[in-house]
């Protein structure tokens, strides 16, 4: 039970950080700040995927839950990666 608590707490922390960073990016002070905040959100999404994997490998998630959460996490990672790429391309013009 203790291991599950530690893993789920880390999963929750990194998962909620994504939303907070995206929200912060809305009011970024500059394009560079916007890119930085979204890049950190992308890192948090990758970390969330890691904790999700550990929860699954530890047997703390049902297969159905894992598939759904993995799909959502992958979508978020792709969205954030695309947003960062687009924002960076806009700074080169």
N, C-alpha and C positions, 0 to 999 in steps of 0.2 A: 504494500500500500504506500509506503514512503517513497519508493522509486516512482510510482505513478504520479504522486503529488508533485514531485520535483519536475518531472517531465511535463506534466500538464501545466504547471505554473510557468515554465519557460515558454511553452507553446502559446499560452495566453499572453505573456508579456510581449513576445516578438510579434504575435498576430495583431495585437491592439496598437502596437507602435506603428504599424503600416498605416493605419487610418489616421493616426495623429500626425504623422509626417506628411501625408497627402493633404490633410487639412491645413497644415502650416504652409505648404507650398502655394496654396491659393493666395496667400498674402506675403509672398516672398519679396524681399527688398530689391532683388535684381534677377536677371535671367540666370546668372551664375548661382545665386542662392536657390532659385527654383530647381535648377538641375541638381544641385547638391542635396536638397531635401528629397527629391524623387529618387536619387541614387541611393541614399540611405534607406528609403522605403523599400527599394529593390533588394538591398542587402538583408533587411529584416524579413522580407518575403522568402528569400532563400533560406534564412535561418529557421523560419517557421516550417518550411518544407522538411528541413532536417529533423526538427523535433517531432513532426508528424510521423516521419519514417521510424524514429526511435519508439514512439508510442505504438506503432503497428508491429514492429519487430518484437517488442516486449509483450505483445498479446493484449494490450490495453484497449485496442479498438477493434470493433467488428469489421469484417471485410467491406460491408456496404458503406459504413461510415468512412473508412479509409478511402475508398474509391471516390466518394462524393467530395471529401475534403481535399484530396489530392488534385482532383479536377479543378476545383475552385482556386486552389493555390497556384496551379499551373497557369490558369487564365490570368490571375493577378500578376504573376511574374512576367508573362508575355506582354500584358498591358503596360506595366511599369517600364520594362525594357524598351518597348516601342516609344513610349513617351519620352524617356531619357534620350534615346537616339534622335528623335525628331527635334527635341529642344536643343540638343548639341548641334545638329545640322543647321538650325536657325541662327546660331551664333557665328557661324563661319561665313555668312553672307555679308 
